[in-house]
Amino acid sequence: MLTLSLRHANRRLSAAGALIALCLTAACRPTSAPPPSPTPVSADAWAVVNGKEITRNEVEKAFTRTGNGTQKLSEEETLTAKLGLLDELVLEEILIAKARELKLEVPDSEVDTAFAEARKNIPEDAFQQELTRRNTTAAEMRDGLRRQLLAQKLIEREVKSKAAVTDQQVTDFFTANRAQFNLPEEAYHLAQIVVTPVRDAQLANRTGDDASTPQAAAAKVKMLMERLQGGTPFGDLARDYSEDPESAPRGGDLGFIPLSAVKQAAPALRDAVLKLEPGRARIVSQNGAHTIVFVVAHEPAGQRELSDPMVRQRITETLSARKEQLLRTAYLTTVRTDARVVNYAARRVVESQGQLPGPAPASPK
């Protein structure tokens, strides 16, 4: 179904802040320093990953940089958000360590390109003000981008490269699902990218990017439209940034929507689809949430055959996305299981029945 999220948030961020936030969590931890040997846990440690500490200060900085630090949250909401960020930092540290083991590297040129993309169309004074407000620097932002790119390169090698689909698998799928490609009425082949103004519990995009405020969501949508206009494939952006857990792994693909169903959609959504030509996208916004609707094709009724390039492409992308999602889940579960992780902050929350954790113990248990 083609839907819009109705969730709300109370605060607005600047466009610069939203783009900077694409790499904020990663920016909290340096890339260049090698993993230290296991040592007694410091009083400030919230978690230890393979002997390397993640400190309370790092989590606090990540929390501030996401923009949540200025929202009026309850103590429980604040701690929940911080524990979520801590969990992200733990997984990131595991992936970075694994990438180092495999001797993967990110050239400076790739970091330069990512940094320039993040700053695109943001005035210098606005950019500097946002860095200051978030208590970070351009160097820390670049370091965060490097870590993000390194983790992506690891996933590319260990997951995406193994998600290839054979011609026989495509043929078998079409044979078993031929009826899906017989359109009883005129239909629109649609895709979507969903961006919500709140943190999503079931995020399934490849980058983990999640807008958490209304203005962060608006700035994210603006960035996505600019990248679409710059030639980035819609499916790639949907897999990397869409916050809809069902369609993101499929590149935002919604399949063929009958004309009768399109006409029954909300007016803004209906009008966007009916007025768009194939290959074009439009933003539909409601209650702070945004859907970038993309018309892949407008098709008359009738049976489609596998000889149709669009049919073959759709099947290939669907099967590849399914396989990639499975491999990604299995891989992340495996590397996390193999890592030595002690989450002292979470342990203390449980032991104290929901209180903010105090100093970590003097040595690991």
ROLODO-959643 format. One record per atom (N, C-alpha, C): x negated, y, z. Coordinates in steps of 0.1 Angstrom, whole numbers, padded with zeros to 4 digits, always signed. Atoms other than C-alpha are relative to their C-alpha. Example, Ala and Ser with C-alpha at 12.3 -4.5 7.8 and 13.67 -1.06 7.14 Angstrom:
residues 2
-0009-0012+0000-0123-0045+0078-0009+0012+0000+0009-0011+0000-0137-0011+0071+0008+0011+0008
//
This chain:
residues 365
-0008-0012+0000+0000+0000+0000-0009+0012+0000+0007-0012+0000-0011+0035-0007+0005+0009+0011-0004-0007-0012-0010+0053+0026-0009+0011+0004+0008-0010-0006-0022+0083+0045+0000-0002+0015+0000+0001-0015-0034+0082+0081+0006+0012+0006-0006-0012-0007-0014+0104+0105-0007+0003+0013+0007-0003-0012-0040+0105+0132-0005+0014+0001+0004-0014-0002-0050+0138+0148-0013+0000+0008+0011-0004-0009-0080+0154+0165+0002+0015+0003-0003-0014-0005-0082+0187+0184-0011+0010-0004+0011-0010+0002-0115+0203+0172-0005+0000-0014+0005-0001+0014-0131+0216+0141-0015+0003+0001+0015-0002+0002-0168+0215+0130-0002+0007-0013+0004-0007+0012-0186+0234+0104-0003-0010-0011+0004+0008+0011-0193+0220+0069-0014-0005+0002+0014+0004-0002-0229+0220+0077-0001-0011+0011+0000+0010-0011-0223+0201+0109+0004-0014-0005-0005+0013+0005-0204+0174+0091-0010-0007-0008+0010+0006+0008-0231+0168+0066-0012-0004+0008+0011+0003-0009-0258+0169+0092+0003-0013+0008-0004+0011-0008-0238+0143+0111-0001-0013-0007+0001+0013+0007-0243+0117+0084-0013-0008+0005+0012+0008-0005-0277+0109+0100-0003+0004+0014+0003-0004-0013-0273+0122+0135-0004-0011+0010+0004+0010-0009-0274+0090+0154-0014-0005-0002+0013+0005+0003-0304+0078+0136-0011+0010+0003+0010-0010-0003-0322+0111+0142-0005+0000+0014+0004+0000-0014-0324+0104+0179-0013-0008+0002+0011+0009-0003-0352+0079+0175-0010+0001-0011+0011-0002+0010-0386+0083+0157-0002-0013-0008+0002+0012+0009-0394+0060+0127-0015-0004+0001+0014+0003+0002-0432+0062+0128-0006-0008+0012+0006+0006-0012-0439+0050+0164+0002-0015-0001-0002+0014+0000-0445+0012+0165+0006-0005+0013-0007+0005-0012-0425-0009+0190-0010-0002+0011+0010+0002-0011-0443-0008+0224+0001-0014+0005-0001+0013-0007-0451-0039+0244+0010+0001+0011-0010-0001-0010-0425-0049+0269-0007+0005+0013+0004-0006-0013-0429-0028+0301+0011+0001+0009-0011-0002-0010-0409-0023+0333+0009+0011-0005-0010-0009+0005-0377-0005+0325-0001+0013+0008+0001-0013-0006-0378+0032+0333+0014+0003+0007-0013-0004-0007-0351+0049+0355+0010+0006-0010-0009-0007+0010-0337+0066+0324+0005-0010-0011-0004+0009+0011-0332+0034+0303+0014-0004+0001-0013+0005+0001-0297+0026+0292+0001-0013-0006+0001+0014+0006-0307-0004+0271-0014-0002-0004+0013+0004+0005-0337-0023+0261+0001-0010-0011-0001+0009+0011-0341-0039+0227-0014-0005-0004+0013+0006+0003-0369-0063+0222-0012+0007+0007+0011-0007-0008-0389-0045+0249+0000+0015-0002+0001-0014+0003-0382-0010+0235+0013+0007+0007-0011-0007-0007-0361+0014+0256+0008+0009-0008-0009-0010+0005-0331+0034+0245+0005+0008+0013-0002-0007-0012-0328+0061+0271+0014+0008+0000-0012-0008-0002-0299+0080+0286+0000+0013-0008+0002-0013+0007-0313+0112+0271+0003-0001-0015-0003+0002+0014-0312+0097+0236+0015-0001-0003-0014+0001+0002-0276+0088+0240+0007+0013+0001-0006-0013-0003-0267+0122+0254-0002+0009-0012+0003-0008+0012-0284+0139+0224+0009-0005-0012-0008+0005+0011-0266+0116+0200+0015+0005+0002-0014-0004-0003-0233+0124+0217+0002+0015-0003-0001-0015+0003-0239+0162+0215+0000+0002-0015+0001-0002+0015-0249+0159+0178+0012-0004-0008-0012+0004+0007-0217+0141+0168+0011+0010+0001-0011-0010-0002-0197+0171+0180+0009-0003+0011-0009+0004-0011-0179+0151+0207-0003+0007+0013+0004-0006-0012-0199+0169+0233+0007+0013+0004-0007-0013-0003-0178+0201+0230+0015-0003+0001-0014+0003-0001-0144+0183+0230+0004-0002+0015-0005+0002-0014-0123+0182+0262+0005-0014+0001-0003+0014-0001-0124+0145+0268+0000-0004+0015+0000+0005-0014-0116+0126+0300-0014-0007+0002+0013+0007-0003-0145+0109+0318+0000-0014-0006-0001+0014+0006-0133+0075+0305-0002+0001-0015+0002-0002+0014-0131+0088+0269-0015+0004-0003+0014-0004+0002-0165+0104+0272-0010-0012+0001+0008+0012-0002-0181+0072+0285+0002-0010-0010-0003+0009+0011-0164+0051+0259-0007+0004-0012+0007-0005+0012-0178+0073+0232-0015-0002+0001+0014+0001-0002-0213+0072+0247-0004-0015-0001+0003+0014+0001-0212+0034+0250+0000-0005-0014+0000+0003+0014-0202+0032+0214-0012+0005-0008+0012-0005+0007-0231+0054+0203-0012-0009+0005+0011+0008-0005-0254+0033+0225-0001-0013-0008-0001+0012+0008-0242+0002+0207-0005+0002-0014+0006-0003+0013-0250+0018+0174-0015+0002+0000+0015-0002-0001-0285+0028+0185-0006-0014+0002+0006+0013-0002-0291-0008+0196-0001-0007-0013+0000+0007+0013-0281-0022+0162-0010+0006-0009+0010-0007+0009-0301+0004+0144-0014-0004+0004+0014+0004-0004-0332-0004+0164-0003-0014-0004+0002+0014+0005-0327-0041+0156-0003+0000-0015+0002+0000+0014-0325-0033+0119-0013+0006-0004+0012-0006+0003-0354-0010+0119-0012-0009+0003+0011+0009-0003-0376-0035+0136-0001-0012-0010+0000+0010+0010-0365-0062+0111-0006+0005-0013+0005-0006+0013-0373-0039+0082-0015+0001+0001+0015-0001-0001-0408-0033+0096-0006-0014-0001+0005+0013+0001-0413-0070+0099-0002-0005-0014+0000+0003+0014-0405-0073+0062-0008+0010-0008+0009-0010+0006-0429-0044+0055+0008+0009-0010-0008-0009+0009-0401-0023+0039-0004+0014+0004+0003-0014-0002-0408+0014+0035+0009+0009-0008-0008-0010+0007-0390+0045+0024-0010+0011-0004+0009-0011+0005-0411+0069+0002+0005+0013+0004-0004-0013-0003-0411+0105+0011+0009+0006-0010-0008-0006+0010-0395+0113-0022+0015-0004+0002-0013+0004-0003-0364+0093-0012+0006+0008+0012-0004-0008-0011-0362+0112+0021+0003+0014-0005-0002-0013+0006-0366+0145+0002+0014+0001-0007-0012+0000+0008-0337+0136-0021+0012+0000+0009-0011+0001-0010-0314+0126+0008+0002+0013+0008+0000-0012-0007-0323+0157+0027+0006+0011-0008-0005-0010+0009-0316+0179-0003+0015-0002-0002-0014+0004+0002-0282+0161-0008+0008+0005+0012-0007-0004-0012-0272+0167+0028+0001+0015+0002-0001-0015-0001-0280+0204+0026+0006+0007-0012-0006-0006+0012-0264+0209-0008+0011+0009+0003-0010-0010-0001-0243+0240-0010+0002+0006+0014-0001-0005-0013-0249+0249+0026-0010+0012+0001+0009-0011-0001-0264+0284+0031-0010-0002+0011+0011+0002-0009-0297+0285+0049+0003+0004+0015-0003-0005-0014-0285+0306+0079+0011-0009+0007-0010+0009-0006-0255+0283+0084-0006-0014+0004+0007+0013-0003-0277+0252+0082-0009+0002+0013+0009-0002-0012-0302+0266+0108+0009+0002+0013-0009-0002-0011-0273+0277+0131+0005-0013+0005-0005+0013-0004-0259+0242+0130-0011-0009+0007+0011+0008-0006-0293+0226+0138-0002+0005+0014+0002-0006-0014-0296+0250+0168+0011-0004+0009-0012+0004-0008-0261+0243+0180+0000-0014+0004+0000+0014-0003-0267+0206+0179-0013-0004+0007+0013+0003-0007-0301+0209+0196-0009-0010-0008+0008+0009+0008-0319+0192+0167-0009+0009-0009+0009-0007+0009-0345+0202+0141+0001-0007-0014+0000+0005+0013-0349+0197+0104-0009-0013-0001+0009+0011-0001-0378+0173+0112+0007-0013+0005-0008+0011-0006-0355+0152+0134+0010-0005-0010-0010+0004+0010-0329+0152+0107-0006-0009-0011+0008+0007+0010-0354+0140+0081-0003-0014+0006+0003+0012-0006-0365+0113+0105+0012-0010+0001-0013+0007-0001-0329+0102+0110+0003-0006-0014-0003+0004+0014-0324+0100+0072-0010-0011-0004+0010+0011+0003-0356+0079+0069+0005-0013+0006-0004+0012-0007-0343+0054+0095+0013-0005-0007-0012+0004+0007-0309+0053+0077-0003-0006-0013+0003+0006+0013-0324+0047+0043-0008-0013+0002+0007+0013-0002-0347+0020+0058+0010-0011+0003-0010+0010-0003-0317+0002+0073+0008-0004-0012-0007+0003+0012-0299+0005+0040-0008-0009-0009+0009+0009+0008-0329-0010+0022-0001-0014+0005+0000+0013-0005-0329-0039+0045+0012-0007-0004-0013+0006+0004-0292-0046+0039+0000-0003-0015+0000+0002+0014-0298-0042+0002-0008-0013-0003+0008+0012+0003-0325-0069+0003+0006-0013+0006-0005+0012-0007-0309-0093+0028+0015-0004-0003-0015+0002+0001-0272-0089+0019+0004+0002-0015-0005-0003+0013-0264-0072-0014-0006-0008-0011+0007+0007+0011-0290-0090-0035+0005-0015-0001-0005+0014-0001-0273-0123-0024+0015-0001-0003-0014+0000+0002-0238-0113-0033+0004+0000-0014-0003+0000+0014-0239-0119-0070+0011-0010-0003-0011+0008+0004-0209-0134-0087-0002-0006-0014+0002+0006+0013-0211-0159-0116+0012+0001-0009-0010-0001+0010-0191-0159-0148+0011-0011+0003-0010+0011-0003-0175-0192-0137+0009+0003+0011-0009-0004-0011-0163-0178-0105+0010+0010-0004-0010-0010+0005-0147-0149-0123+0011-0007-0008-0010+0007+0008-0130-0173-0147+0009-0008+0009-0008+0008-0009-0118-0195-0119+0010+0008+0007-0009-0009-0007-0103-0166-0101+0011+0005-0009-0010-0004+0009-0085-0154-0131+0010-0011-0003-0009+0011+0002-0071-0188-0138+0009-0003+0011-0008+0002-0012-0059-0192-0103+0010+0011+0003-0008-0012-0004-0044-0157-0101+0005+0007-0013-0004-0006+0013-0033-0151-0137+0012+0009+0001-0013-0007-0001+0001-0139-0126-0002+0014+0006+0003-0014-0005-0015-0109-0108-0003+0010-0011+0003-0008+0011-0025-0096-0141+0011+0001-0011-0012-0001+0009+0009-0098-0157+0009+0011+0007-0007-0011-0006+0025-0064-0151+0015+0000-0005-0015+0000+0004+0064-0066-0151+0005+0014-0003-0004-0014+0004+0066-0028-0154-0013+0009-0001+0011-0010+0001+0044+0002-0161-0006+0002+0014+0007+0000-0013+0018+0005-0134-0013+0009-0001+0012-0008-0001-0011+0026-0122-0010-0008+0008+0011+0006-0007-0044+0010-0112-0007+0011+0008+0004-0010-0009-0054+0030-0082-0011-0004+0010+0010+0002-0011-0083+0034-0057+0000+0011+0009-0001-0011-0010-0087+0055-0026-0013+0000+0009+0010-0002-0011-0112+0069-0001+0008+0007+0011-0008-0006-0012-0096+0076+0033-0010+0006+0010+0008-0006-0010-0111+0100+0057+0009+0006+0011-0008-0005-0012-0096+0106+0092-0008+0009+0009+0006-0009-0009-0103+0132+0118-0003-0005+0014+0003+0007-0013-0108+0107+0146-0010-0012-0002+0009+0011+0001-0133+0080+0154+0009-0013-0002-0007+0012+0004-0121+0047+0138-0005-0012+0007+0004+0012-0008-0121+0015+0158-0005-0012-0009+0003+0010+0009-0124-0008+0127-0006+0005-0012+0006-0006+0012-0148+0008+0104-0007-0011-0008+0006+0010+0008-0159-0013+0074-0008+0005-0011+0008-0005+0011-0179+0010+0052-0015-0004+0002+0014+0005-0001-0216+0003+0044-0009+0009+0008+0009-0009-0007-0231+0033+0060+0004+0002+0015-0004-0003-0014-0211+0034+0093+0005+0014+0002-0004-0014-0002-0202+0070+0086+0015+0001+0004-0013-0001-0006-0171+0081+0105+0002+0015+0004-0004-0014-0005-0157+0117+0107+0008-0001+0012-0007+0001-0013-0145+0124+0142+0007+0012+0004-0007-0012-0003-0130+0159+0140+0007+0005-0013-0006-0005+0012-0107+0177+0116-0009+0007-0010+0008-0007+0010-0133+0199+0101-0012-0009-0005+0010+0010+0005-0159+0171+0099+0007-0008-0011-0007+0007+0011-0133+0152+0079+0001+0008-0012-0002-0009+0012-0126+0182+0056-0014+0001-0007+0013-0002+0006-0164+0187+0051-0004-0013-0007+0004+0013+0006-0169+0150+0044+0007-0002-0014-0008+0001+0013-0141+0150+0017-0006+0010-0010+0006-0009+0010-0157+0181+0001-0013-0006-0005+0013+0006+0004-0191+0163+0000+0003-0011-0010-0003+0012+0008-0175+0132-0015+0005+0005-0014-0005-0006+0013-0157+0153-0043-0012+0005-0008+0012-0005+0007-0190+0170-0051-0008-0011-0006+0008+0011+0005-0207+0137-0054+0007-0007-0012-0008+0005+0011-0179+0124-0076-0002+0008-0013+0002-0009+0012-0183+0154-0099-0014-0001-0005+0014+0001+0004-0220+0148-0099-0003-0014-0007+0002+0013+0007-0215+0113-0114-0001-0012+0009+0001+0012-0008-0216+0090-0084+0013-0009-0002-0012+0008+0002-0193+0060-0090+0010+0000+0012-0010+0000-0011-0160+0061-0070-0002-0012+0009+0001+0012-0008-0164+0025-0059-0012+0000+0010+0012-0001-0009-0199+0032-0044+0003+0009+0011-0004-0010-0010-0186+0062-0025+0010-0006+0010-0010+0006-0009-0156+0042-0012-0007-0010+0009+0006+0011-0008-0178+0013+0000-0009+0007+0011+0009-0007-0009-0202+0038+0017+0007+0008+0010-0006-0010-0008-0178+0063+0032+0014-0001+0004-0015+0001-0003-0141+0053+0032+0002-0006+0014-0003+0005-0014-0127+0048+0067+0012-0009+0000-0011+0010+0001-0099+0024+0055-0007-0013+0000+0007+0013-0001-0111-0010+0067+0004-0010-0010-0004+0010+0009-0091-0029+0042-0005+0003-0014+0004-0003+0014-0099-0011+0009-0015+0004-0002+0014-0005+0001-0135+0002+0017-0009-0011-0006+0009+0010+0005-0152-0032+0011+0003-0003-0015-0003+0002+0014-0134-0034-0023-0003+0012-0008+0003-0013+0008-0147+0000-0034+0013+0008-0001-0012-0008+0000-0113+0015-0025+0011-0005-0009-0009+0005+0010-0095-0007-0050+0013-0004+0006-0014+0004-0005-0057-0009-0044+0007-0009-0010-0007+0009+0010-0049-0029-0076+0010+0008-0008-0010-0007+0009-0020-0021-0099+0013+0003+0009-0011-0004-0008+0008-0002-0082+0011+0003-0010-0011-0002+0009+0042-0004-0101+0005+0015+0001-0005-0013+0001+0056+0029-0113+0011+0003+0010-0011-0001-0010+0087+0023-0091-0005+0003+0014+0006-0002-0013+0065+0021-0060-0006+0013+0001+0006-0013+0000+0046+0052-0069+0010+0011+0002-0010-0011-0002+0078+0072-0072+0006+0000+0014-0005+0000-0014+0088+0061-0037-0010+0005+0010+0010-0004-0009+0056+0073-0022+0003+0015+0005-0001-0014-0005+0053+0106-0002-0002+0010-0012+0001-0009+0012+0058+0136-0026-0014+0004-0004+0014-0004+0003+0022+0148-0024-0008-0011-0007+0007+0011+0005+0009+0114-0031+0005-0004-0014-0007+0004+0013+0034+0106-0058-0004+0010-0011+0003-0010+0010+0028+0139-0076-0015-0001-0005+0014+0001+0003-0010+0134-0074-0002-0011-0010+0002+0011+0009-0008+0100-0091+0006+0003-0013-0007-0002+0012+0017+0110-0117-0007+0010-0009+0006-0011+0008-0002+0141-0128-0015-0003-0004+0014+0002+0003-0037+0126-0128-0002-0009-0013+0004+0009+0011-0053+0111-0159-0010-0010+0004+0010+0010-0004-0073+0079-0157-0014+0006+0000+0014-0005-0002-0108+0086-0144-0001+0012+0008+0000-0013-0008-0098+0116-0123+0005-0003+0014-0003+0002-0014-0094+0120-0086+0006+0013+0006-0006-0011-0007-0075+0143-0063+0001-0002+0015-0001+0001-0014-0074+0150-0026+0014+0002+0004-0014-0002-0005-0041+0145-0008-0002+0000+0016+0003-0002-0014-0042+0158+0028+0014+0000+0008-0012+0000-0008-0017+0153+0056-0004-0002+0015+0003+0001-0015-0020+0160+0094-0015-0002+0003+0015+0001-0002-0058+0164+0092-0007-0012-0006+0006+0012+0007-0063+0131+0074+0000+0003-0015+0002-0003+0015-0074+0130+0037-0001-0014-0007+0002+0011+0009-0070+0105+0009-0004+0005-0013+0004-0004+0014-0090+0109-0023+0006-0011-0009-0006+0009+0008-0068+0092-0048-0006+0000-0014+0006+0001+0013-0084+0079-0080+0008-0009-0009-0008+0008+0009-0065+0067-0110-0010-0007-0010+0009+0008+0008-0085+0039-0126+0005-0002-0014-0007+0002+0013-0060+0032-0154+0015+0002+0002-0015+0000+0001-0024+0037-0164+0004-0010-0011-0002+0012+0009-0011+0005-0180+0015-0002-0002-0014+0004+0003+0021-0005-0198+0002-0014+0006-0003+0014-0005+0039-0037-0188-0006-0010-0010+0006+0011+0009+0025-0070-0201-0011-0008+0007+0010+0008-0005+0000-0097-0195-0014+0005-0004+0014-0004+0002-0037-0088-0192-0008-0013-0001+0008+0011+0001-0063-0113-0203-0014+0002+0005+0013-0001-0005-0098-0120-0191-0009+0006-0010+0008-0006+0011-0112-0107-0224+0001+0015+0002-0001-0015-0003-0101-0072-0211-0012+0003+0009+0011-0004-0008-0133-0056-0198+0004+0005+0014-0005-0005-0013-0113-0039-0170+0004-0011+0009-0004+0012-0008-0099-0072-0158-0012-0007+0005+0012+0007-0004-0133-0088-0157-0007+0008+0010+0007-0009-0010-0148-0058-0139+0007+0000+0013-0008+0000-0013-0120-0057-0113-0003-0013+0007+0002+0012-0006-0124-0094-0106-0014-0001+0006+0014+0001-0004-0162-0092-0104-0002+0008+0012+0002-0009-0012-0161-0062-0080+0007-0006+0012-0007+0005-0012-0135-0079-0058-0007-0012+0006+0008+0012-0005-0154-0112-0055-0013+0004+0006+0013-0005-0005-0187-0094-0050+0002+0007+0014-0003-0007-0012-0172-0072-0023+0003-0010+0012-0004+0010-0011-0157-0102-0004-0013-0007+0004+0012+0007-0004-0190-0120-0005-0010+0008+0007+0009-0009-0007-0210-0090+0005+0004+0003+0014-0005-0003-0014-0187-0083+0035-0003-0012+0009+0003+0012-0008-0191-0119+0046-0014-0001+0004+0014+0001-0003-0228-0119+0043-0005+0011+0009+0003-0011-0009-0231-0085+0060+0003-0004+0014-0004+0003-0014-0211-0097+0090-0008-0011+0005+0008+0011-0005-0230-0129+0092-0015+0004+0003+0014-0004-0002-0264-0112+0089-0001+0009+0012+0001-0008-0012-0257-0085+0115+0002-0008+0012-0002+0008-0011-0244-0111+0138-0013-0008+0004+0012+0008-0002-0275-0132+0133-0012+0008+0006+0011-0008-0005-0301-0104+0138+0003+0005+0014-0003-0005-0014-0282-0092+0169-0002-0012+0010+0001+0012-0009-0280-0127+0184-0015-0003+0002+0015+0003-0002-0318-0132+0178-0007+0010+0008+0007-0011-0007-0327-0099+0194+0001-0002+0015+0000+0000-0015-0335-0095+0231+0006+0013+0004-0007-0012-0003-0310-0069+0242+0006-0001+0015-0007-0001-0014-0301-0058+0278+0006+0014+0000-0008-0013+0000-0274-0031+0279+0003+0003+0015-0001-0004-0014-0279-0016+0314+0012+0009+0003-0011-0009-0002-0253+0011+0309+0013-0007+0001-0013+0007+0000-0225-0012+0300+0001-0009+0012-0001+0008-0012-0234-0035+0328+0004+0008+0012-0003-0008-0011-0232-0007+0353+0015+0005+0000-0014-0004+0001-0198+0004+0340+0009-0011+0005-0007+0011-0004-0185-0030+0346-0001-0002+0016+0003+0002-0015-0201-0033+0381+0006+0011+0008-0005-0011-0007-0189+0001+0391+0015+0003-0002-0014-0001+0004-0154-0004+0377+0003+0013-0007-0002-0011+0009-0157+0024+0351-0006+0013+0004+0007-0012-0004-0180+0049+0367-0012+0002-0010+0012-0003+0008-0208+0067+0348-0012-0007+0006+0012+0007-0005-0240+0047+0351-0010+0009+0006+0011-0007-0006-0267+0058+0374-0013-0005-0006+0013+0005+0005-0305+0051+0370+0000-0015-0002+0002+0014+0002-0315+0018+0356-0008-0006+0011+0009+0006-0010-0332-0008+0378-0014+0002-0003+0015-0002+0001-0369-0006+0384-0006-0010-0009+0006+0010+0010-0375-0037+0363+0011-0008-0005-0011+0008+0007-0355-0059+0339+0003-0012+0008-0005+0012-0007-0335-0087+0354-0001-0012-0009
//
